[in-house]
Amino acid sequence: MAERRKYSKKYCKYCEQKVDFLDYKNPSKFKFSLSERYKIMPRRLTGNCKKHQVMVENAIKRARAAAIIPYVADRKKVIDNPFADFR
């Protein structure tokens, strides 16, 4: 039989920091939940809890509507660090 890999349990970063609200104007807070092509990463990859994942999704969608972050990254225009201008 093949051995199963044992992965450590992923913990919610926002629960550890005791975050109550995510502001869409500060994308450095939720940049861990975006891929390099600005897609929203699922809970199983980030380890976020349900409450904070919903808050992250809403903040990202509001930031996209306000043109703070782009909807998608262009395949031909590769960005080394998309969050270099955010602190």
A tleap script that builds the chain and sets N, CA, C and O, in Angstrom:
source leaprc.protein.ff14SB
mol = sequence {
  NMET ALA GLU ARG ARG LYS TYR SER LYS LYS
  TYR CYS LYS TYR CYS GLU GLN LYS VAL ASP
  PHE LEU ASP TYR LYS ASN PRO SER LYS PHE
  LYS PHE SER LEU SER GLU ARG TYR LYS ILE
  MET PRO ARG ARG LEU THR GLY ASN CYS LYS
  LYS HIE GLN VAL MET VAL GLU ASN ALA ILE
  LYS ARG ALA ARG ALA ALA ALA ILE ILE PRO
  TYR VAL ALA ASP ARG LYS LYS VAL ILE ASP
  ASN PRO PHE ALA ASP PHE CARG
}
set mol.1.N position { 0.832 -1.187 0.000 }
set mol.1.CA position { 0.000 0.000 0.000 }
set mol.1.C position { 0.871 1.243 0.000 }
set mol.1.O position { 1.942 1.290 0.605 }
set mol.2.N position { 0.382 2.215 -0.684 }
set mol.2.CA position { 1.118 3.477 -0.728 }
set mol.2.C position { 0.886 4.252 0.571 }
set mol.2.O position { -0.219 4.277 1.113 }
set mol.3.N position { 1.937 4.869 1.043 }
set mol.3.CA position { 1.809 5.639 2.273 }
set mol.3.C position { 1.157 6.976 1.974 }
set mol.3.O position { 1.422 7.603 0.948 }
set mol.4.N position { 0.318 7.390 2.873 }
set mol.4.CA position { -0.321 8.683 2.728 }
set mol.4.C position { 0.597 9.768 3.283 }
set mol.4.O position { 1.254 9.583 4.307 }
set mol.5.N position { 0.627 10.886 2.595 }
set mol.5.CA position { 1.413 12.006 3.099 }
set mol.5.C position { 0.622 12.698 4.190 }
set mol.5.O position { -0.587 12.894 4.071 }
set mol.6.N position { 1.296 13.055 5.223 }
set mol.6.CA position { 0.636 13.759 6.310 }
set mol.6.C position { 1.046 15.221 6.262 }
set mol.6.O position { 2.213 15.575 6.433 }
set mol.7.N position { 0.057 16.045 6.026 }
set mol.7.CA position { 0.288 17.480 5.970 }
set mol.7.C position { -0.138 18.103 7.289 }
set mol.7.O position { -1.048 17.612 7.957 }
set mol.8.N position { 0.519 19.172 7.648 }
set mol.8.CA position { 0.115 19.863 8.865 }
set mol.8.C position { -1.168 20.640 8.584 }
set mol.8.O position { -1.410 21.072 7.457 }
set mol.9.N position { -1.974 20.810 9.607 }
set mol.9.CA position { -3.237 21.500 9.459 }
set mol.9.C position { -2.966 22.973 9.197 }
set mol.9.O position { -2.125 23.587 9.853 }
set mol.10.N position { -3.686 23.534 8.234 }
set mol.10.CA position { -3.519 24.943 7.911 }
set mol.10.C position { -4.403 25.765 8.842 }
set mol.10.O position { -5.559 25.421 9.087 }
set mol.11.N position { -3.850 26.834 9.344 }
set mol.11.CA position { -4.577 27.697 10.263 }
set mol.11.C position { -4.900 29.020 9.585 }
set mol.11.O position { -4.184 29.473 8.693 }
set mol.12.N position { -5.975 29.617 10.020 }
set mol.12.CA position { -6.421 30.887 9.471 }
set mol.12.C position { -5.484 31.995 9.957 }
set mol.12.O position { -5.319 32.193 11.161 }
set mol.13.N position { -4.882 32.704 9.024 }
set mol.13.CA position { -3.968 33.795 9.373 }
set mol.13.C position { -4.706 34.943 10.058 }
set mol.13.O position { -4.152 35.632 10.915 }
set mol.14.N position { -5.958 35.136 9.667 }
set mol.14.CA position { -6.730 36.247 10.194 }
set mol.14.C position { -7.248 35.954 11.606 }
set mol.14.O position { -7.421 36.880 12.397 }
set mol.15.N position { -7.495 34.692 11.931 }
set mol.15.CA position { -7.888 34.331 13.290 }
set mol.15.C position { -6.704 34.493 14.242 }
set mol.15.O position { -6.877 34.915 15.385 }
set mol.16.N position { -5.504 34.157 13.773 }
set mol.16.CA position { -4.317 34.314 14.604 }
set mol.16.C position { -4.046 35.778 14.903 }
set mol.16.O position { -3.600 36.114 16.000 }
set mol.17.N position { -4.312 36.666 13.926 }
set mol.17.CA position { -4.098 38.105 14.114 }
set mol.17.C position { -5.298 38.791 14.743 }
set mol.17.O position { -5.251 39.986 15.036 }
set mol.18.N position { -6.385 38.032 14.956 }
set mol.18.CA position { -7.629 38.534 15.546 }
set mol.18.C position { -8.192 39.714 14.750 }
set mol.18.O position { -8.486 40.776 15.298 }
set mol.19.N position { -8.332 39.493 13.447 }
set mol.19.CA position { -8.865 40.505 12.547 }
set mol.19.C position { -10.390 40.452 12.599 }
set mol.19.O position { -10.989 39.389 12.435 }
set mol.20.N position { -11.016 41.617 12.832 }
set mol.20.CA position { -12.472 41.692 12.857 }
set mol.20.C position { -13.041 42.174 11.528 }
set mol.20.O position { -14.151 41.802 11.146 }
set mol.21.N position { -12.268 43.010 10.824 }
set mol.21.CA position { -12.760 43.595 9.578 }
set mol.21.C position { -11.597 43.779 8.613 }
set mol.21.O position { -10.521 44.230 9.007 }
set mol.22.N position { -11.812 43.433 7.362 }
set mol.22.CA position { -10.803 43.639 6.321 }
set mol.22.C position { -11.232 44.807 5.451 }
set mol.22.O position { -12.308 44.783 4.853 }
set mol.23.N position { -10.394 45.823 5.381 }
set mol.23.CA position { -10.705 46.989 4.576 }
set mol.23.C position { -10.211 46.772 3.149 }
set mol.23.O position { -9.079 46.335 2.941 }
set mol.24.N position { -11.042 47.071 2.184 }
set mol.24.CA position { -10.663 46.854 0.793 }
set mol.24.C position { -9.604 47.845 0.328 }
set mol.24.O position { -8.956 47.617 -0.693 }
set mol.25.N position { -9.416 48.943 1.063 }
set mol.25.CA position { -8.438 49.961 0.666 }
set mol.25.C position { -7.014 49.572 1.022 }
set mol.25.O position { -6.071 50.251 0.614 }
set mol.26.N position { -6.838 48.488 1.780 }
set mol.26.CA position { -5.520 48.038 2.190 }
set mol.26.C position { -5.271 46.628 1.633 }
set mol.26.O position { -5.479 45.643 2.341 }
set mol.27.N position { -4.829 46.526 0.376 }
set mol.27.CA position { -4.677 45.197 -0.223 }
set mol.27.C position { -3.521 44.383 0.336 }
set mol.27.O position { -3.434 43.187 0.060 }
set mol.28.N position { -2.643 44.983 1.101 }
set mol.28.CA position { -1.546 44.205 1.676 }
set mol.28.C position { -2.059 43.219 2.727 }
set mol.28.O position { -1.373 42.247 3.042 }
set mol.29.N position { -3.237 43.450 3.266 }
set mol.29.CA position { -3.826 42.541 4.247 }
set mol.29.C position { -4.317 41.248 3.606 }
set mol.29.O position { -4.204 40.180 4.208 }
set mol.30.N position { -4.858 41.332 2.398 }
set mol.30.CA position { -5.431 40.145 1.778 }
set mol.30.C position { -4.642 39.670 0.571 }
set mol.30.O position { -5.165 38.900 -0.234 }
set mol.31.N position { -3.405 40.103 0.422 }
set mol.31.CA position { -2.611 39.668 -0.724 }
set mol.31.C position { -2.234 38.192 -0.634 }
set mol.31.O position { -1.877 37.595 -1.649 }
set mol.32.N position { -2.303 37.590 0.546 }
set mol.32.CA position { -1.999 36.173 0.699 }
set mol.32.C position { -3.101 35.301 0.118 }
set mol.32.O position { -2.890 34.115 -0.137 }
set mol.33.N position { -4.270 35.883 -0.090 }
set mol.33.CA position { -5.394 35.127 -0.629 }
set mol.33.C position { -5.558 35.310 -2.128 }
set mol.33.O position { -6.548 34.856 -2.702 }
set mol.34.N position { -4.598 35.972 -2.771 }
set mol.34.CA position { -4.631 36.151 -4.214 }
set mol.34.C position { -3.466 35.403 -4.846 }
set mol.34.O position { -2.369 35.363 -4.290 }
set mol.35.N position { -3.709 34.815 -6.003 }
set mol.35.CA position { -2.617 34.164 -6.729 }
set mol.35.C position { -1.835 35.220 -7.503 }
set mol.35.O position { -2.187 36.399 -7.487 }
set mol.36.N position { -0.769 34.787 -8.184 }
set mol.36.CA position { 0.036 35.741 -8.936 }
set mol.36.C position { -0.708 36.304 -10.140 }
set mol.36.O position { -0.287 37.305 -10.721 }
set mol.37.N position { -1.812 35.664 -10.514 }
set mol.37.CA position { -2.643 36.172 -11.607 }
set mol.37.C position { -3.900 36.835 -11.069 }
set mol.37.O position { -4.874 37.016 -11.800 }
set mol.38.N position { -3.880 37.196 -9.793 }
set mol.38.CA position { -4.951 37.935 -9.106 }
set mol.38.C position { -6.251 37.148 -9.002 }
set mol.38.O position { -7.328 37.744 -8.961 }
set mol.39.N position { -6.172 35.830 -8.959 }
set mol.39.CA position { -7.367 35.030 -8.718 }
set mol.39.C position { -7.510 34.800 -7.218 }
set mol.39.O position { -6.514 34.727 -6.498 }
set mol.40.N position { -8.738 34.688 -6.754 }
set mol.40.CA position { -8.996 34.422 -5.338 }
set mol.40.C position { -8.697 32.955 -5.067 }
set mol.40.O position { -9.247 32.071 -5.723 }
set mol.41.N position { -7.832 32.703 -4.108 }
set mol.41.CA position { -7.464 31.324 -3.787 }
set mol.41.C position { -8.512 30.708 -2.859 }
set mol.41.O position { -9.059 31.404 -2.003 }
set mol.42.N position { -8.796 29.425 -3.014 }
set mol.42.CA position { -9.818 28.779 -2.188 }
set mol.42.C position { -9.334 28.522 -0.759 }
set mol.42.O position { -8.143 28.606 -0.457 }
set mol.43.N position { -10.282 28.213 0.092 }
set mol.43.CA position { -9.997 27.967 1.504 }
set mol.43.C position { -9.057 26.796 1.721 }
set mol.43.O position { -8.228 26.819 2.631 }
set mol.44.N position { -9.181 25.791 0.906 }
set mol.44.CA position { -8.357 24.593 1.105 }
set mol.44.C position { -6.889 24.878 0.865 }
set mol.44.O position { -6.035 24.159 1.386 }
set mol.45.N position { -6.566 25.910 0.089 }
set mol.45.CA position { -5.176 26.271 -0.147 }
set mol.45.C position { -4.656 27.300 0.851 }
set mol.45.O position { -3.501 27.229 1.270 }
set mol.46.N position { -5.498 28.250 1.231 }
set mol.46.CA position { -5.046 29.311 2.137 }
set mol.46.C position { -5.178 28.921 3.602 }
set mol.46.O position { -4.409 29.394 4.438 }
set mol.47.N position { -6.144 28.063 3.922 }
set mol.47.CA position { -6.353 27.682 5.309 }
set mol.47.C position { -7.260 28.634 6.060 }
set mol.47.O position { -7.387 28.530 7.280 }
set mol.48.N position { -7.895 29.561 5.358 }
set mol.48.CA position { -8.786 30.516 6.016 }
set mol.48.C position { -10.039 29.819 6.532 }
set mol.48.O position { -10.487 28.815 5.978 }
set mol.49.N position { -10.588 30.374 7.600 }
set mol.49.CA position { -11.871 29.868 8.080 }
set mol.49.C position { -12.975 30.465 7.214 }
set mol.49.O position { -12.727 31.382 6.431 }
set mol.50.N position { -14.176 29.952 7.352 }
set mol.50.CA position { -15.304 30.371 6.518 }
set mol.50.C position { -15.598 31.860 6.671 }
set mol.50.O position { -15.829 32.554 5.681 }
set mol.51.N position { -15.590 32.344 7.892 }
set mol.51.CA position { -15.918 33.745 8.162 }
set mol.51.C position { -14.920 34.688 7.496 }
set mol.51.O position { -15.304 35.670 6.862 }
set mol.52.N position { -13.643 34.377 7.649 }
set mol.52.CA position { -12.627 35.262 7.088 }
set mol.52.C position { -12.511 35.104 5.571 }
set mol.52.O position { -12.145 36.060 4.886 }
set mol.53.N position { -12.809 33.939 5.039 }
set mol.53.CA position { -12.777 33.758 3.585 }
set mol.53.C position { -13.846 34.618 2.928 }
set mol.53.O position { -13.607 35.207 1.874 }
set mol.54.N position { -15.020 34.693 3.539 }
set mol.54.CA position { -16.086 35.545 3.005 }
set mol.54.C position { -15.665 37.007 3.070 }
set mol.54.O position { -15.911 37.762 2.130 }
set mol.55.N position { -15.031 37.418 4.171 }
set mol.55.CA position { -14.565 38.795 4.304 }
set mol.55.C position { -13.489 39.111 3.270 }
set mol.55.O position { -13.481 40.203 2.700 }
set mol.56.N position { -12.585 38.172 3.022 }
set mol.56.CA position { -11.534 38.357 2.028 }
set mol.56.C position { -12.145 38.487 0.634 }
set mol.56.O position { -11.757 39.367 -0.134 }
set mol.57.N position { -13.093 37.619 0.306 }
set mol.57.CA position { -13.727 37.667 -1.010 }
set mol.57.C position { -14.434 38.998 -1.232 }
set mol.57.O position { -14.314 39.592 -2.303 }
set mol.58.N position { -15.170 39.468 -0.229 }
set mol.58.CA position { -15.864 40.745 -0.366 }
set mol.58.C position { -14.882 41.903 -0.504 }
set mol.58.O position { -15.113 42.816 -1.296 }
set mol.59.N position { -13.792 41.877 0.257 }
set mol.59.CA position { -12.797 42.948 0.171 }
set mol.59.C position { -12.117 42.951 -1.196 }
set mol.59.O position { -11.873 44.016 -1.763 }
set mol.60.N position { -11.812 41.770 -1.727 }
set mol.60.CA position { -11.172 41.691 -3.040 }
set mol.60.C position { -12.124 42.173 -4.130 }
set mol.60.O position { -11.713 42.891 -5.041 }
set mol.61.N position { -13.383 41.784 -4.040 }
set mol.61.CA position { -14.358 42.209 -5.042 }
set mol.61.C position { -14.577 43.719 -4.993 }
set mol.61.O position { -14.731 44.352 -6.037 }
set mol.62.N position { -14.591 44.299 -3.806 }
set mol.62.CA position { -14.729 45.753 -3.683 }
set mol.62.C position { -13.489 46.473 -4.187 }
set mol.62.O position { -13.596 47.527 -4.815 }
set mol.63.N position { -12.313 45.917 -3.918 }
set mol.63.CA position { -11.070 46.526 -4.402 }
set mol.63.C position { -10.984 46.454 -5.922 }
set mol.63.O position { -10.456 47.367 -6.557 }
set mol.64.N position { -11.493 45.387 -6.504 }
set mol.64.CA position { -11.523 45.292 -7.960 }
set mol.64.C position { -12.461 46.323 -8.556 }
set mol.64.O position { -12.136 46.947 -9.565 }
set mol.65.N position { -13.626 46.509 -7.942 }
set mol.65.CA position { -14.594 47.484 -8.441 }
set mol.65.C position { -14.061 48.910 -8.303 }
set mol.65.O position { -14.392 49.777 -9.112 }
set mol.66.N position { -13.240 49.156 -7.285 }
set mol.66.CA position { -12.652 50.477 -7.076 }
set mol.66.C position { -11.343 50.651 -7.839 }
set mol.66.O position { -10.691 51.689 -7.718 }
set mol.67.N position { -10.952 49.648 -8.622 }
set mol.67.CA position { -9.739 49.669 -9.454 }
set mol.67.C position { -8.465 49.772 -8.626 }
set mol.67.O position { -7.486 50.369 -9.073 }
set mol.68.N position { -8.464 49.201 -7.431 }
set mol.68.CA position { -7.255 49.155 -6.612 }
set mol.68.C position { -6.386 47.982 -7.038 }
set mol.68.O position { -5.162 48.094 -7.103 }
set mol.69.N position { -7.031 46.854 -7.329 }
set mol.69.CA position { -6.321 45.696 -7.887 }
set mol.69.C position { -7.014 45.308 -9.191 }
set mol.69.O position { -8.213 45.546 -9.341 }
set mol.70.N position { -6.286 44.718 -10.135 }
set mol.70.CA position { -6.917 44.353 -11.408 }
set mol.70.C position { -7.764 43.086 -11.280 }
set mol.70.O position { -7.610 42.304 -10.342 }
set mol.71.N position { -8.652 42.911 -12.240 }
set mol.71.CA position { -9.472 41.702 -12.269 }
set mol.71.C position { -8.631 40.491 -12.645 }
set mol.71.O position { -8.703 39.458 -11.980 }
set mol.72.N position { -7.842 40.606 -13.693 }
set mol.72.CA position { -6.975 39.516 -14.140 }
set mol.72.C position { -5.633 40.103 -14.557 }
set mol.72.O position { -5.535 41.277 -14.912 }
set mol.73.N position { -4.601 39.265 -14.508 }
set mol.73.CA position { -3.282 39.661 -14.990 }
set mol.73.C position { -3.122 39.147 -16.411 }
set mol.73.O position { -3.597 38.061 -16.745 }
set mol.74.N position { -2.464 39.918 -17.230 }
set mol.74.CA position { -2.254 39.548 -18.627 }
set mol.74.C position { -1.185 38.472 -18.714 }
set mol.74.O position { -0.185 38.530 -17.999 }
set mol.75.N position { -1.386 37.496 -19.581 }
set mol.75.CA position { -0.407 36.425 -19.740 }
set mol.75.C position { 0.908 36.942 -20.300 }
set mol.75.O position { 1.981 36.499 -19.890 }
set mol.76.N position { 0.826 37.866 -21.228 }
set mol.76.CA position { 2.024 38.352 -21.899 }
set mol.76.C position { 2.785 39.371 -21.053 }
set mol.76.O position { 4.002 39.504 -21.180 }
set mol.77.N position { 2.080 40.075 -20.207 }
set mol.77.CA position { 2.717 41.076 -19.351 }
set mol.77.C position { 2.923 40.456 -17.965 }
set mol.77.O position { 2.049 40.531 -17.102 }
set mol.78.N position { 4.077 39.853 -17.773 }
set mol.78.CA position { 4.363 39.157 -16.523 }
set mol.78.C position { 4.896 40.160 -15.506 }
set mol.78.O position { 5.795 40.946 -15.802 }
set mol.79.N position { 4.330 40.118 -14.308 }
set mol.79.CA position { 4.731 41.017 -13.242 }
set mol.79.C position { 5.546 40.215 -12.235 }
set mol.79.O position { 5.115 39.152 -11.788 }
set mol.80.N position { 6.734 40.727 -11.873 }
set mol.80.CA position { 7.578 40.021 -10.910 }
set mol.80.C position { 6.922 39.982 -9.539 }
set mol.80.O position { 6.741 38.909 -8.963 }
set mol.81.N position { 6.568 41.138 -9.020 }
set mol.81.CA position { 5.943 41.220 -7.712 }
set mol.81.C position { 4.741 42.159 -7.831 }
set mol.81.O position { 4.925 43.376 -7.840 }
set mol.82.N position { 3.535 41.638 -7.920 }
set mol.82.CA position { 2.372 42.497 -8.130 }
set mol.82.C position { 2.067 43.410 -6.943 }
set mol.82.O position { 1.369 44.411 -7.103 }
set mol.83.N position { 2.571 43.086 -5.774 }
set mol.83.CA position { 2.286 43.890 -4.593 }
set mol.83.C position { 3.494 44.702 -4.154 }
set mol.83.O position { 3.614 45.032 -2.974 }
set mol.84.N position { 4.381 45.030 -5.066 }
set mol.84.CA position { 5.593 45.768 -4.704 }
set mol.84.C position { 5.255 47.190 -4.247 }
set mol.84.O position { 5.954 47.738 -3.395 }
set mol.85.N position { 4.203 47.794 -4.794 }
set mol.85.CA position { 3.879 49.159 -4.419 }
set mol.85.C position { 3.019 49.246 -3.165 }
set mol.85.O position { 2.758 50.347 -2.679 }
set mol.86.N position { 2.569 48.107 -2.625 }
set mol.86.CA position { 1.790 48.091 -1.390 }
set mol.86.C position { 2.704 47.759 -0.212 }
set mol.86.O position { 3.678 47.022 -0.360 }
set mol.87.N position { 2.388 48.298 0.933 }
set mol.87.CA position { 3.192 48.006 2.127 }
set mol.87.C position { 2.511 47.014 3.008 }
set mol.87.O position { 3.044 46.653 4.057 }
savepdb mol mol.pdb
quit
